Amino acid sequence: MTKTAFFVTELGGGLGHFSRLNAMASIAREMGFRTVLVYCSRDLPDHLVSGWSFDSVLRGPDFPRLVKSPDMLNVGGLAGNLARVGLVDSETITSVVSGWHTLFREENPSVVVGDFSPYARISSLGRLPFVMVGSGYTLPTSNGLLPFELQPKKRDPKQVVERIVSQVNDALRNMGSGDIENAGQCLRGDQNLVACLPFLDPAANRDVSEYVGPMEALPKGTGTSTDGLNIYGYFHNLTPLDQAVLRNLLSLGCKVDLFCDADRTSGAEGVTVLDSPQTPTEIIQNYQMVTHQAGLGLSTMALLAGIPQLLSPKHTEGHMTALRLQEKGVGYVVSDEVTASRPGIGAHIKALNTPKTIKNIRETAISARGWVAAIDCRGRVFSALNELS
């Protein structure tokens, strides 16, 4: 009898989350699994799954997207993410978990693979084996601590973390399931695969055996100098600051191709709007720089390809990733009207095109590629699926 494997993303709706699941589904198919993508976004863009390694697609249980209450506002980091999708209310948790239990009974999966999927994870406790894959930010360490940054006007998440644990346990006990000991268990599986480069992982003291590196195949070749700038832009949605960056890139003589998940207009006349995202090989062959919101997938690919980056982070993980890339000297962060202005963008481009910077970007790419080549990502994925199923 053919075994079924669920591939789930709840809080992650971007290309990076789906790419990781697709890479694992490809291996699961070779192992003889029926692969089922279960998505929980309000819509599923065709470009995310067209031609990928899923035998079928199901809609998962819905959950709140933005819980608004005084207790949940201004909480930074991952605790805030979990709170704002309802994991601080036992009635909401019970409803969503019940939906997952129904889906488990109807489809009878042998294993669940999740990416940033807290509801699916707590629903699987005591019922199904679970492999969690994610970035260093979305996959806490074994101590259960949630990464966060105390930004100005952001509250310490300690009280929210305690509430998550108490409300999840209230719901699970009432349903005859086991407890969690800490909030991090909502985002850790029976097996855990961290799909990022170690220096981009915000967590300290992680078990190094959990690293599998980027799931996608290494990009072929490396980038060229930034002369004659053709720039690729990728965003989930465009803010006025992003649009200002695009306009200023054009005013500096750059050619910009843009793909945006949410919009098919750029807000900047002269930008070429693409119907689908570019592959790593297409980016290397056609562009000398990327501008994006510092999502882990494109950040990693560009770094491995030796392509400079203009970074406009939108959320906590993006800010953490962007700062690490800037510290490495492979990109610059665009964070306000000054850095997004024509002089600011011009200064960034100039700084990224010096011989010293180009040499550093290429050497960083070579070093990172060496680390990835030494990691048996495929073998670790195979082992995790085989052991749990």
C-alpha positions in Angstrom: 0.0 0.0 0.0 1.3 3.4 -1.0 2.2 5.7 2.0 1.1 9.3 2.0 3.2 12.2 3.1 1.7 15.6 3.9 3.7 18.7 3.1 2.4 21.7 5.1 3.1 25.4 5.3 0.8 27.5 7.5 2.5 30.8 8.4 4.9 30.8 5.4 3.2 31.8 2.1 6.3 32.8 0.1 8.4 31.0 -2.5 11.1 30.0 0.0 8.8 27.9 2.1 7.2 26.1 -0.8 10.7 25.5 -2.4 11.9 23.7 0.7 8.8 21.5 0.8 9.1 20.8 -2.9 12.7 19.7 -2.5 11.6 17.3 0.2 8.6 16.1 -1.7 10.9 15.2 -4.7 12.9 12.9 -2.4 9.7 11.5 -0.9 8.4 10.6 -4.3 11.5 8.7 -5.1 11.0 6.8 -1.9 7.5 5.8 -3.1 5.4 8.2 -1.1 2.2 9.9 -2.4 3.0 13.5 -1.9 0.2 15.9 -0.8 0.7 19.6 -0.4 -1.6 21.0 2.3 -1.7 24.8 2.1 -3.4 27.2 4.5 -3.0 30.5 2.8 -6.1 32.2 1.5 -5.0 31.6 -2.0 -2.3 29.6 -3.7 -0.5 31.3 -6.6 -0.1 28.9 -9.6 3.6 29.8 -9.9 4.3 28.3 -6.5 3.3 24.7 -7.4 3.1 24.5 -11.1 5.3 21.5 -12.3 6.4 20.7 -8.8 6.7 17.4 -6.9 3.2 17.2 -5.4 0.7 14.5 -6.5 -2.3 16.5 -5.2 -3.1 19.7 -3.3 -5.5 20.0 -0.3 -6.8 23.0 1.6 -5.8 22.9 5.3 -7.8 24.2 8.3 -8.2 28.0 8.4 -7.0 30.1 11.3 -6.9 33.7 12.3 -4.4 35.8 10.4 -4.2 38.8 12.8 -5.5 38.6 16.3 -5.9 42.2 17.5 -5.8 42.6 21.3 -3.8 44.8 23.7 -2.0 41.8 25.0 -0.8 40.7 21.5 0.2 44.1 19.9 3.8 45.3 19.9 5.3 41.9 20.6 8.4 41.3 18.6 9.8 38.2 17.1 8.4 34.7 16.8 6.2 34.9 19.9 4.4 37.8 18.3 3.9 35.7 15.1 2.4 32.8 17.0 0.2 35.1 19.1 -1.2 36.9 16.2 -2.5 33.7 14.5 -4.5 32.7 17.6 -2.2 30.5 19.6 -3.1 32.4 22.7 -6.7 31.3 22.7 -7.7 27.8 23.6 -11.0 27.9 21.8 -9.3 29.0 18.5 -6.6 26.3 19.0 -9.3 23.6 19.6 -11.1 24.6 16.4 -8.0 24.5 14.2 -6.6 21.3 15.8 -10.0 19.6 15.3 -9.8 20.5 11.6 -6.4 18.9 11.3 -7.5 15.7 13.1 -10.3 15.4 10.6 -7.9 15.8 7.7 -5.6 13.2 9.2 -8.4 10.7 9.5 -9.7 11.3 6.0 -6.3 11.1 4.2 -4.4 8.8 6.6 -0.8 10.2 6.1 2.1 8.2 7.4 4.2 11.3 8.1 3.8 15.1 8.1 6.5 17.4 6.9 5.9 21.0 8.0 7.5 24.4 7.4 6.5 27.1 9.8 3.4 25.1 10.8 2.6 25.4 14.5 -1.0 24.2 14.3 -0.2 21.1 12.2 2.6 20.3 14.6 0.6 20.4 17.8 -2.2 18.5 16.0 0.2 15.7 15.2 1.4 15.2 18.9 0.7 11.6 19.9 -0.8 10.8 16.5 1.7 11.2 13.6 5.4 11.5 13.2 6.4 15.0 12.2 9.5 16.4 10.3 9.9 20.2 10.7 12.0 22.0 8.1 12.7 25.7 8.3 15.1 28.5 8.6 17.1 29.2 11.7 14.5 31.7 12.7 11.3 29.7 12.2 12.8 26.5 13.7 13.8 27.0 17.4 16.6 25.1 19.0 16.0 22.1 21.3 15.9 24.4 24.4 12.5 25.8 23.1 13.5 29.5 23.2 11.9 31.6 20.6 14.2 34.0 18.7 13.2 37.7 19.0 14.6 41.2 18.9 13.5 43.8 21.4 12.9 46.7 18.9 11.9 50.1 20.1 8.3 50.1 21.4 8.3 46.3 21.3 7.3 44.5 24.5 9.3 41.6 26.1 7.5 38.5 24.8 7.9 36.5 28.1 4.2 36.9 29.1 3.0 36.0 25.7 5.2 32.9 25.6 3.7 31.8 28.9 0.2 32.3 27.6 0.9 30.3 24.4 2.0 27.3 26.5 -0.9 27.5 28.9 -3.6 27.9 26.1 -2.1 25.2 23.9 -2.0 22.8 26.8 -5.6 23.7 27.9 -6.8 22.8 24.3 -4.7 19.7 24.0 -5.7 18.3 27.4 -9.4 18.8 26.6 -8.9 16.8 23.4 -7.0 14.0 25.1 -3.6 14.9 23.7 -0.3 15.5 25.5 1.3 18.7 26.8 4.0 20.9 25.5 6.8 22.1 27.8 7.7 25.2 26.0 6.4 27.4 23.1 9.3 26.3 20.9 7.7 22.8 20.7 5.0 24.3 18.5 7.7 24.7 15.8 9.9 21.6 16.4 9.2 18.1 15.1 10.3 14.6 15.9 13.0 15.3 13.3 14.3 18.8 12.6 16.1 20.0 9.5 17.5 23.6 9.4 17.7 24.7 5.8 20.1 27.6 6.1 23.8 28.5 6.3 25.0 28.6 10.0 26.0 32.2 9.9 22.5 33.2 8.9 21.0 31.4 11.8 19.9 33.7 14.6 19.9 30.9 17.1 22.9 30.3 19.3 24.1 26.8 20.5 22.2 24.8 17.9 22.9 21.2 17.5 25.0 21.2 14.3 23.5 17.9 13.2 20.3 19.7 12.5 21.8 21.8 9.6 21.1 20.5 6.1 21.8 23.7 4.3 19.7 25.2 1.5 17.3 22.6 0.0 17.5 23.9 -3.5 20.2 22.8 -5.9 23.3 25.1 -5.9 23.1 27.7 -8.6 25.4 27.0 -11.5 28.1 29.6 -12.0 28.7 32.8 -10.2 27.7 36.4 -10.8 29.7 39.0 -12.7 30.6 42.5 -11.8 27.9 45.1 -11.4 28.8 47.0 -14.5 25.8 47.6 -16.8 23.4 46.8 -14.0 20.5 44.5 -14.8 18.7 44.0 -11.5 16.2 41.4 -10.5 13.6 42.3 -7.9 11.5 40.0 -5.8 8.9 41.0 -3.2 5.8 39.6 -1.6 4.2 43.1 -1.8 5.5 46.5 -2.6 5.7 49.4 -0.1 6.1 53.0 -1.0 9.8 52.7 0.1 10.3 49.8 -2.3 8.7 51.8 -5.1 11.1 54.6 -4.4 14.0 52.3 -4.6 12.8 51.0 -8.0 12.4 54.5 -9.4 15.8 55.5 -8.2 17.5 52.5 -9.7 15.9 53.4 -13.0 17.1 57.0 -12.7 20.6 55.7 -12.2 20.5 53.9 -15.5 19.7 50.4 -14.2 17.4 48.0 -15.9 15.0 46.4 -13.4 12.9 43.2 -13.8 10.4 42.6 -11.0 8.3 39.7 -9.8 5.9 40.4 -6.9 3.6 37.8 -5.4 0.8 40.2 -4.6 1.0 42.8 -7.3 1.3 42.9 -11.1 2.3 46.6 -11.2 5.5 48.1 -9.9 4.5 51.6 -9.1 7.6 52.7 -11.1 7.3 53.4 -14.8 10.0 51.6 -16.7 10.2 48.5 -14.6 9.5 45.2 -16.4 7.0 43.2 -14.4 7.4 39.4 -14.8 4.7 36.8 -14.7 6.8 34.3 -12.7 9.8 34.3 -10.5 13.2 33.7 -12.0 15.2 30.5 -11.3 18.6 30.7 -9.8 20.2 29.9 -13.1 18.2 32.6 -14.9 19.3 35.1 -12.2 22.9 34.3 -12.6 22.8 34.4 -16.4 20.8 37.6 -16.7 21.4 39.9 -13.7 24.2 41.5 -11.8 22.3 42.4 -8.6 19.2 41.5 -6.8 16.9 43.7 -4.7 14.5 42.0 -2.3 13.0 41.8 1.2 15.8 39.6 2.6 13.8 36.3 2.6 16.2 33.5 3.5 15.8 31.6 0.2 16.8 34.4 -2.2 19.4 35.8 0.3 21.1 32.4 0.4 20.9 31.8 -3.4 22.4 35.2 -4.2 25.1 34.8 -1.6 26.1 31.4 -3.1 26.0 32.8 -6.6 28.2 35.8 -5.7 25.6 38.4 -6.5 25.4 41.7 -4.6 22.1 42.4 -2.8 20.0 45.5 -2.0 17.9 44.4 1.0 14.6 45.9 2.1 13.5 43.7 5.1 9.9 43.7 6.2 9.8 41.5 9.3 12.0 40.3 12.2 13.7 37.4 10.3 14.3 39.6 7.3 15.9 42.2 9.5 18.2 39.6 11.1 19.2 38.1 7.8 19.8 41.5 6.1 22.0 42.7 9.0 24.1 39.5 8.8 24.5 39.9 5.0 25.5 43.5 5.4 28.0 42.5 8.1 29.5 40.0 5.6 29.9 42.8 3.1 27.7 41.1 0.4 24.7 43.5 0.6 23.3 46.7 1.9 20.2 47.4 3.9 17.7 50.0 2.6 15.7 51.0 5.6 14.5 54.6 5.3 14.0 57.5 3.0 17.7 58.4 3.2 19.1 55.0 2.2 16.3 54.6 -0.5 17.0 58.0 -2.0 18.8 58.4 -5.3 22.1 59.4 -3.6 21.7 56.6 -1.1 21.0 53.9 -3.7 23.9 55.3 -5.8 26.2 55.1 -2.9 25.2 51.5 -2.3 25.8 50.5 -5.9 29.2 52.2 -5.9 30.2 50.5 -2.7 29.1 47.1 -4.0 31.1 47.5 -7.2 34.6 48.2 -5.8 37.2 45.6 -6.6 37.6 44.9 -2.9 33.9 44.3 -2.4 33.6 42.1 -5.5 36.5 40.0 -4.3 34.9 39.6 -0.9 31.5 38.6 -2.4 33.1 36.0 -4.6 35.3 34.6 -1.7 32.2 34.4 0.6 30.3 32.5 -2.1 33.2 30.0 -2.6 33.4 29.4 1.2 29.7 29.0 1.6 29.5 26.6 -1.4 32.3 24.5 0.2 30.2 24.2 3.4 27.1 23.2 1.4 29.0 20.6 -0.7 30.1 18.9 2.5 26.6 18.6 3.9 24.7 15.5 2.8 21.3 17.3 2.5 19.7 14.6 0.4 20.9 11.8 2.7 19.6 13.6 5.8 16.2 14.2 4.3 16.0 10.5 3.2 17.0 9.4 6.7 14.4 11.6 8.5 11.6 10.4 6.3 12.6 6.8 6.4 13.1 6.7 10.2 9.7 8.3 11.0 7.5 6.5 8.4 
